[in-house]
Amino acid sequence: MRVAVLNGPNLNLLGRREPELYGTESLADIERVVRDRAKAAGVEVDWRQTNDEGQFVEQVQALPASAQGALVNAAAFTHTSMAIRDALLAVRVPFVEVHLSNIFAREPERRRSLLADLAIGVIAGFGSMSYLLALDALVAHLRRRAT
């Protein structure tokens, strides 16, 4: 089984960017932990990060050929990008929307997700553990679907 992890803008600054909100772990730290969990579950991970909306759309469009499912942390694009929404709708690859912070307890403009209704689930507010919870949920979903 192969799972893609797509990370959006400014997540490359984790560990330095608003640590009181996002924690002190870097994206590379989170990637290591997710890869370890995935490996233990017999899952391969394709990890990506981009600050470019068009590149994010291209990564989504490539999902059907490269992964059975995805973890999607579109970051700020979650609240603004119809292009990413349309790409996820078009490819119909199962995904879990992931956020480090609880977007529903933040500023009003961050409380809306353009992706949530397309996702099999949303995990938000658990810091880096959000990725692990999302991975476990996605893998369980894909395995149930395969039987």
ChimeraX commands (.cxc) that place a marker at each C-alpha (Angstrom):
marker #1 position 0.00,0.00,0.00 radius 0.5
marker #1 position 1.23,3.47,-0.87 radius 0.5
marker #1 position 0.03,6.69,0.77 radius 0.5
marker #1 position 0.89,10.22,-0.34 radius 0.5
marker #1 position 1.29,13.01,2.19 radius 0.5
marker #1 position 0.72,16.41,0.63 radius 0.5
marker #1 position 1.76,19.47,2.64 radius 0.5
marker #1 position 0.92,23.02,1.67 radius 0.5
marker #1 position 2.35,26.49,2.14 radius 0.5
marker #1 position 4.56,27.53,5.04 radius 0.5
marker #1 position 4.70,24.05,6.54 radius 0.5
marker #1 position 8.39,24.03,5.58 radius 0.5
marker #1 position 8.77,26.63,8.37 radius 0.5
marker #1 position 7.43,24.38,11.13 radius 0.5
marker #1 position 9.52,24.50,14.27 radius 0.5
marker #1 position 10.25,28.20,13.72 radius 0.5
marker #1 position 6.82,29.44,12.67 radius 0.5
marker #1 position 4.53,30.33,15.57 radius 0.5
marker #1 position 5.70,27.49,17.82 radius 0.5
marker #1 position 3.03,28.36,20.39 radius 0.5
marker #1 position 0.45,27.40,17.77 radius 0.5
marker #1 position 2.17,24.75,15.64 radius 0.5
marker #1 position 4.74,23.28,18.03 radius 0.5
marker #1 position 8.49,23.05,17.86 radius 0.5
marker #1 position 8.83,20.02,15.61 radius 0.5
marker #1 position 9.99,20.59,12.05 radius 0.5
marker #1 position 8.21,19.09,9.06 radius 0.5
marker #1 position 11.20,16.75,8.70 radius 0.5
marker #1 position 10.68,15.60,12.32 radius 0.5
marker #1 position 7.02,14.86,11.60 radius 0.5
marker #1 position 7.93,13.08,8.37 radius 0.5
marker #1 position 10.34,10.74,10.22 radius 0.5
marker #1 position 7.68,9.74,12.76 radius 0.5
marker #1 position 5.05,9.21,10.06 radius 0.5
marker #1 position 7.44,7.13,7.95 radius 0.5
marker #1 position 8.29,4.97,10.98 radius 0.5
marker #1 position 4.59,4.38,11.74 radius 0.5
marker #1 position 3.85,3.65,8.09 radius 0.5
marker #1 position 6.76,1.23,7.78 radius 0.5
marker #1 position 5.55,-0.68,10.84 radius 0.5
marker #1 position 2.15,-0.96,9.13 radius 0.5
marker #1 position 3.68,-2.11,5.84 radius 0.5
marker #1 position 2.83,1.14,4.08 radius 0.5
marker #1 position 5.04,3.20,1.77 radius 0.5
marker #1 position 4.89,6.98,2.07 radius 0.5
marker #1 position 5.40,9.58,-0.64 radius 0.5
marker #1 position 5.99,12.85,1.29 radius 0.5
marker #1 position 5.71,16.24,-0.41 radius 0.5
marker #1 position 5.57,19.92,0.50 radius 0.5
marker #1 position 5.01,22.93,-1.72 radius 0.5
marker #1 position 4.27,26.60,-1.30 radius 0.5
marker #1 position 2.85,26.76,-4.83 radius 0.5
marker #1 position -0.88,26.20,-5.42 radius 0.5
marker #1 position -0.40,25.01,-9.01 radius 0.5
marker #1 position 2.21,22.47,-7.93 radius 0.5
marker #1 position -0.14,21.25,-5.19 radius 0.5
marker #1 position -2.88,20.75,-7.82 radius 0.5
marker #1 position -0.44,18.76,-9.99 radius 0.5
marker #1 position 0.46,16.57,-7.01 radius 0.5
marker #1 position -3.24,15.89,-6.40 radius 0.5
marker #1 position -3.78,15.08,-10.06 radius 0.5
marker #1 position -0.93,12.54,-9.92 radius 0.5
marker #1 position -2.46,10.65,-6.97 radius 0.5
marker #1 position -4.42,7.98,-8.88 radius 0.5
marker #1 position -1.23,6.71,-10.54 radius 0.5
marker #1 position 0.91,6.81,-7.41 radius 0.5
marker #1 position -1.10,6.16,-4.24 radius 0.5
marker #1 position -4.16,4.40,-2.89 radius 0.5
marker #1 position -4.89,7.27,-0.51 radius 0.5
marker #1 position -3.53,10.51,0.84 radius 0.5
marker #1 position -3.09,12.68,3.89 radius 0.5
marker #1 position -3.71,16.27,2.85 radius 0.5
marker #1 position -2.56,19.24,4.89 radius 0.5
marker #1 position -3.31,21.99,2.42 radius 0.5
marker #1 position -2.56,24.58,5.14 radius 0.5
marker #1 position -3.91,28.01,4.12 radius 0.5
marker #1 position -5.08,26.59,0.77 radius 0.5
marker #1 position -7.69,24.69,2.80 radius 0.5
marker #1 position -9.64,27.90,3.22 radius 0.5
marker #1 position -9.09,29.47,-0.19 radius 0.5
marker #1 position -8.38,27.07,-3.03 radius 0.5
marker #1 position -11.20,26.02,-5.30 radius 0.5
marker #1 position -8.49,24.67,-7.63 radius 0.5
marker #1 position -7.31,22.14,-5.03 radius 0.5
marker #1 position -10.91,21.27,-4.16 radius 0.5
marker #1 position -11.68,20.66,-7.84 radius 0.5
marker #1 position -8.57,18.51,-8.26 radius 0.5
marker #1 position -9.47,16.35,-5.23 radius 0.5
marker #1 position -13.02,16.04,-6.53 radius 0.5
marker #1 position -11.76,15.00,-9.96 radius 0.5
marker #1 position -9.32,12.31,-8.82 radius 0.5
marker #1 position -11.56,10.76,-6.16 radius 0.5
marker #1 position -8.66,9.29,-4.19 radius 0.5
marker #1 position -9.60,8.70,-0.53 radius 0.5
marker #1 position -7.93,11.25,1.70 radius 0.5
marker #1 position -7.89,12.49,5.26 radius 0.5
marker #1 position -7.66,16.24,5.79 radius 0.5
marker #1 position -5.00,16.98,8.42 radius 0.5
marker #1 position -4.25,20.11,10.46 radius 0.5
marker #1 position -1.82,20.65,13.32 radius 0.5
marker #1 position -4.03,23.28,14.93 radius 0.5
marker #1 position -7.76,23.11,15.52 radius 0.5
marker #1 position -8.90,25.22,12.59 radius 0.5
marker #1 position -12.43,25.30,14.00 radius 0.5
marker #1 position -11.20,27.19,17.08 radius 0.5
marker #1 position -9.21,29.78,15.14 radius 0.5
marker #1 position -10.00,33.01,13.33 radius 0.5
marker #1 position -13.34,32.99,11.49 radius 0.5
marker #1 position -11.69,32.88,8.05 radius 0.5
marker #1 position -9.80,29.70,9.07 radius 0.5
marker #1 position -12.86,27.87,10.37 radius 0.5
marker #1 position -14.09,26.97,6.90 radius 0.5
marker #1 position -12.57,24.13,4.92 radius 0.5
marker #1 position -13.20,23.84,1.20 radius 0.5
marker #1 position -11.98,20.22,1.38 radius 0.5
marker #1 position -13.65,18.67,4.43 radius 0.5
marker #1 position -16.79,17.45,2.69 radius 0.5
marker #1 position -14.67,15.57,0.14 radius 0.5
marker #1 position -12.47,13.89,2.76 radius 0.5
marker #1 position -13.20,10.58,4.45 radius 0.5
marker #1 position -12.41,12.45,7.67 radius 0.5
marker #1 position -10.76,15.50,9.20 radius 0.5
marker #1 position -8.21,15.38,12.00 radius 0.5
marker #1 position -7.23,18.71,13.48 radius 0.5
marker #1 position -5.80,20.11,16.66 radius 0.5
marker #1 position -3.47,17.37,17.87 radius 0.5
marker #1 position -0.21,18.89,16.67 radius 0.5
marker #1 position 2.12,16.48,14.95 radius 0.5
marker #1 position 0.05,13.60,16.32 radius 0.5
marker #1 position -2.68,14.67,13.85 radius 0.5
marker #1 position -0.59,13.07,11.09 radius 0.5
marker #1 position -0.29,9.77,12.96 radius 0.5
marker #1 position -4.00,9.66,13.74 radius 0.5
marker #1 position -4.79,10.47,10.12 radius 0.5
marker #1 position -2.41,7.79,8.85 radius 0.5
marker #1 position -3.95,5.14,11.12 radius 0.5
marker #1 position -7.46,6.13,10.04 radius 0.5
marker #1 position -6.62,6.18,6.34 radius 0.5
marker #1 position -4.83,2.82,6.41 radius 0.5
marker #1 position -7.74,1.23,8.29 radius 0.5
marker #1 position -10.18,2.68,5.76 radius 0.5
marker #1 position -8.15,1.44,2.78 radius 0.5
marker #1 position -7.76,-2.03,4.26 radius 0.5
marker #1 position -11.50,-2.31,4.96 radius 0.5
marker #1 position -12.23,-1.19,1.44 radius 0.5
marker #1 position -9.84,-3.79,0.00 radius 0.5
marker #1 position -11.61,-6.71,1.67 radius 0.5
marker link #1:1,2 radius 0.2
marker link #1:2,3 radius 0.2
marker link #1:3,4 radius 0.2
marker link #1:4,5 radius 0.2
marker link #1:5,6 radius 0.2
marker link #1:6,7 radius 0.2
marker link #1:7,8 radius 0.2
marker link #1:8,9 radius 0.2
marker link #1:9,10 radius 0.2
marker link #1:10,11 radius 0.2
marker link #1:11,12 radius 0.2
marker link #1:12,13 radius 0.2
marker link #1:13,14 radius 0.2
marker link #1:14,15 radius 0.2
marker link #1:15,16 radius 0.2
marker link #1:16,17 radius 0.2
marker link #1:17,18 radius 0.2
marker link #1:18,19 radius 0.2
marker link #1:19,20 radius 0.2
marker link #1:20,21 radius 0.2
marker link #1:21,22 radius 0.2
marker link #1:22,23 radius 0.2
marker link #1:23,24 radius 0.2
marker link #1:24,25 radius 0.2
marker link #1:25,26 radius 0.2
marker link #1:26,27 radius 0.2
marker link #1:27,28 radius 0.2
marker link #1:28,29 radius 0.2
marker link #1:29,30 radius 0.2
marker link #1:30,31 radius 0.2
marker link #1:31,32 radius 0.2
marker link #1:32,33 radius 0.2
marker link #1:33,34 radius 0.2
marker link #1:34,35 radius 0.2
marker link #1:35,36 radius 0.2
marker link #1:36,37 radius 0.2
marker link #1:37,38 radius 0.2
marker link #1:38,39 radius 0.2
marker link #1:39,40 radius 0.2
marker link #1:40,41 radius 0.2
marker link #1:41,42 radius 0.2
marker link #1:42,43 radius 0.2
marker link #1:43,44 radius 0.2
marker link #1:44,45 radius 0.2
marker link #1:45,46 radius 0.2
marker link #1:46,47 radius 0.2
marker link #1:47,48 radius 0.2
marker link #1:48,49 radius 0.2
marker link #1:49,50 radius 0.2
marker link #1:50,51 radius 0.2
marker link #1:51,52 radius 0.2
marker link #1:52,53 radius 0.2
marker link #1:53,54 radius 0.2
marker link #1:54,55 radius 0.2
marker link #1:55,56 radius 0.2
marker link #1:56,57 radius 0.2
marker link #1:57,58 radius 0.2
marker link #1:58,59 radius 0.2
marker link #1:59,60 radius 0.2
marker link #1:60,61 radius 0.2
marker link #1:61,62 radius 0.2
marker link #1:62,63 radius 0.2
marker link #1:63,64 radius 0.2
marker link #1:64,65 radius 0.2
marker link #1:65,66 radius 0.2
marker link #1:66,67 radius 0.2
marker link #1:67,68 radius 0.2
marker link #1:68,69 radius 0.2
marker link #1:69,70 radius 0.2
marker link #1:70,71 radius 0.2
marker link #1:71,72 radius 0.2
marker link #1:72,73 radius 0.2
marker link #1:73,74 radius 0.2
marker link #1:74,75 radius 0.2
marker link #1:75,76 radius 0.2
marker link #1:76,77 radius 0.2
marker link #1:77,78 radius 0.2
marker link #1:78,79 radius 0.2
marker link #1:79,80 radius 0.2
marker link #1:80,81 radius 0.2
marker link #1:81,82 radius 0.2
marker link #1:82,83 radius 0.2
marker link #1:83,84 radius 0.2
marker link #1:84,85 radius 0.2
marker link #1:85,86 radius 0.2
marker link #1:86,87 radius 0.2
marker link #1:87,88 radius 0.2
marker link #1:88,89 radius 0.2
marker link #1:89,90 radius 0.2
marker link #1:90,91 radius 0.2
marker link #1:91,92 radius 0.2
marker link #1:92,93 radius 0.2
marker link #1:93,94 radius 0.2
marker link #1:94,95 radius 0.2
marker link #1:95,96 radius 0.2
marker link #1:96,97 radius 0.2
marker link #1:97,98 radius 0.2
marker link #1:98,99 radius 0.2
marker link #1:99,100 radius 0.2
marker link #1:100,101 radius 0.2
marker link #1:101,102 radius 0.2
marker link #1:102,103 radius 0.2
marker link #1:103,104 radius 0.2
marker link #1:104,105 radius 0.2
marker link #1:105,106 radius 0.2
marker link #1:106,107 radius 0.2
marker link #1:107,108 radius 0.2
marker link #1:108,109 radius 0.2
marker link #1:109,110 radius 0.2
marker link #1:110,111 radius 0.2
marker link #1:111,112 radius 0.2
marker link #1:112,113 radius 0.2
marker link #1:113,114 radius 0.2
marker link #1:114,115 radius 0.2
marker link #1:115,116 radius 0.2
marker link #1:116,117 radius 0.2
marker link #1:117,118 radius 0.2
marker link #1:118,119 radius 0.2
marker link #1:119,120 radius 0.2
marker link #1:120,121 radius 0.2
marker link #1:121,122 radius 0.2
marker link #1:122,123 radius 0.2
marker link #1:123,124 radius 0.2
marker link #1:124,125 radius 0.2
marker link #1:125,126 radius 0.2
marker link #1:126,127 radius 0.2
marker link #1:127,128 radius 0.2
marker link #1:128,129 radius 0.2
marker link #1:129,130 radius 0.2
marker link #1:130,131 radius 0.2
marker link #1:131,132 radius 0.2
marker link #1:132,133 radius 0.2
marker link #1:133,134 radius 0.2
marker link #1:134,135 radius 0.2
marker link #1:135,136 radius 0.2
marker link #1:136,137 radius 0.2
marker link #1:137,138 radius 0.2
marker link #1:138,139 radius 0.2
marker link #1:139,140 radius 0.2
marker link #1:140,141 radius 0.2
marker link #1:141,142 radius 0.2
marker link #1:142,143 radius 0.2
marker link #1:143,144 radius 0.2
marker link #1:144,145 radius 0.2
marker link #1:145,146 radius 0.2
marker link #1:146,147 radius 0.2
view
